[in-house]
């Protein structure tokens, strides 16, 4: 039972947007859409799935426009529908929403330091702490695993959601979340077992 896999999840990060290309924080769901680069990145993901003959039993997507656009392309390859999971939203950014890292560093130097060094402390910025974010995403992923015992599934989502899923699966502390690098148009795979999880690969960007 210790080595019996319960579920294998391939996390596919949505393609690039103008916000990701500019390095902006965003928790918005209806904007921005995929950029031309984002469409190209998602096409490369589809080719990767085809070339690797990756199998799946179900496809899930975050509710944001950029993830659903990516999921449309991926589900089209498999000729199947996908389910939107409303709780798979990106981290709540609070007053950092829509701002670049440079703008945040200039305006909130203490706030950014606090978020990176003391992620579990409540901040007056209106955002979501690292630990709360990881806990929220882990709860959602655990629920999807329970619904898919013995299955292989695909989740189309955001870079920070994948970071949180990795932290939740491997019991990585919240202050290390930002040290996990996940790019748009990348693939990450985690195998979930009865009492532990294994990161198979992370941030693979097909060429």
SULMO-V928078 format. One record per residue. RES is the residue in three letters. SS is DSSP state (a for helix, b for strand, c for the rest). D_FIRST is the distance of its C-alpha to the first C-alpha in Angstrom with 1 decimal. Layout:
RES|SS|D_FIRST + RES|SS|D_FIRST
This chain:
UNK|c|0.0 + UNK|c|3.8 + UNK|c|5.5 + UNK|c|4.9 + UNK|b|8.2 + UNK|b|9.6 + UNK|b|13.1 + UNK|b|15.5 + UNK|b|18.9 + UNK|b|22.1 + UNK|b|24.6 + UNK|b|28.1 + UNK|b|30.9 + UNK|c|34.1 + UNK|c|37.2 + UNK|c|39.9 + UNK|c|42.5 + UNK|a|45.8 + UNK|a|44.1 + UNK|a|41.4 + UNK|a|44.1 + UNK|a|46.2 + UNK|c|43.4 + UNK|b|43.8 + UNK|c|41.5 + UNK|c|41.0 + UNK|c|39.1 + UNK|c|41.3 + UNK|c|39.8 + UNK|c|42.9 + UNK|c|44.2 + UNK|c|44.2 + UNK|c|43.3 + UNK|c|42.1 + UNK|c|44.8 + UNK|a|45.8 + UNK|a|43.6 + UNK|a|40.7 + UNK|a|41.3 + UNK|a|41.3 + UNK|a|38.1 + UNK|a|36.3 + UNK|a|37.9 + UNK|a|36.4 + UNK|a|32.9 + UNK|a|33.5 + UNK|a|34.6 + UNK|a|31.6 + UNK|a|29.3 + UNK|a|31.5 + UNK|a|31.7 + UNK|a|28.0 + UNK|c|27.3 + UNK|c|24.7 + UNK|c|23.2 + UNK|c|22.4 + UNK|c|22.0 + UNK|b|23.8 + UNK|b|26.1 + UNK|b|26.9 + UNK|b|29.8 + UNK|c|31.3 + UNK|c|34.6 + UNK|c|37.0 + UNK|a|39.5 + UNK|a|38.4 + UNK|a|34.8 + UNK|a|35.8 + UNK|a|38.2 + UNK|a|35.5 + UNK|a|33.2 + UNK|a|36.1 + UNK|a|36.4 + UNK|a|32.7 + UNK|a|32.2 + UNK|a|35.4 + UNK|a|33.9 + UNK|a|31.0 + UNK|c|33.6 + UNK|c|31.6 + UNK|c|32.0 + UNK|c|30.2 + UNK|b|29.6 + UNK|b|31.2 + UNK|c|29.2 + UNK|c|32.0 + UNK|c|30.1 + UNK|c|29.3 + UNK|c|32.7 + UNK|c|33.6 + UNK|c|34.3 + UNK|c|37.4 + UNK|c|40.1 + UNK|a|42.9 + UNK|a|46.2 + UNK|a|44.7 + UNK|c|44.2 + UNK|c|46.1 + UNK|c|47.1 + UNK|b|46.5 + UNK|a|45.2 + UNK|a|48.8 + UNK|a|50.1 + UNK|a|47.6 + UNK|a|48.4 + UNK|a|52.0 + UNK|a|51.9 + UNK|c|49.0 + UNK|a|48.6 + UNK|a|47.5 + UNK|a|45.1 + UNK|a|43.3 + UNK|a|43.1 + UNK|a|41.7 + UNK|a|39.0 + UNK|a|37.9 + UNK|a|38.2 + UNK|c|37.6 + UNK|c|35.4 + UNK|c|34.4 + UNK|c|38.1 + UNK|c|39.6 + UNK|c|42.3 + UNK|c|45.5 + UNK|c|44.8 + UNK|c|43.1 + UNK|c|39.9 + UNK|c|36.2 + UNK|c|34.8 + UNK|a|32.1 + UNK|a|29.8 + UNK|a|30.6 + UNK|a|30.1 + UNK|a|26.6 + UNK|a|25.6 + UNK|a|27.1 + UNK|a|25.4 + UNK|a|21.9 + UNK|a|22.4 + UNK|a|23.4 + UNK|a|20.5 + UNK|a|17.9 + UNK|a|19.8 + UNK|a|19.8 + UNK|a|16.0 + UNK|a|15.7 + UNK|a|18.4 + UNK|c|16.8 + UNK|c|13.1 + UNK|c|12.6 + UNK|b|16.0 + UNK|b|17.9 + UNK|b|20.6 + UNK|b|23.7 + UNK|b|25.3 + UNK|b|28.9 + UNK|b|30.0 + UNK|c|31.9 + UNK|a|31.7 + UNK|a|31.3 + UNK|a|28.6 + UNK|a|26.5 + UNK|a|27.4 + UNK|a|26.2 + UNK|a|22.9 + UNK|a|22.3 + UNK|a|23.4 + UNK|a|21.1 + UNK|a|18.0 + UNK|a|18.8 + UNK|c|20.5 + UNK|c|23.9 + UNK|c|26.9 + UNK|a|29.2 + UNK|a|32.1 + UNK|a|30.4 + UNK|a|30.0 + UNK|a|33.2 + UNK|a|32.3 + UNK|c|29.7 + UNK|c|31.8 + UNK|c|31.2 + UNK|c|34.1 + UNK|c|35.2 + UNK|c|34.3 + UNK|c|31.1 + UNK|b|27.5 + UNK|b|24.4 + UNK|b|20.8 + UNK|b|17.7 + UNK|b|14.0 + UNK|b|12.0 + UNK|b|8.4 + UNK|c|7.0 + UNK|c|9.2 + UNK|c|11.2 + UNK|b|13.1 + UNK|b|14.9 + UNK|b|18.6 + UNK|b|19.1 + UNK|b|22.9 + UNK|b|25.4 + UNK|b|29.0 + UNK|b|29.5 + UNK|c|32.9 + UNK|c|33.8 + UNK|c|37.4
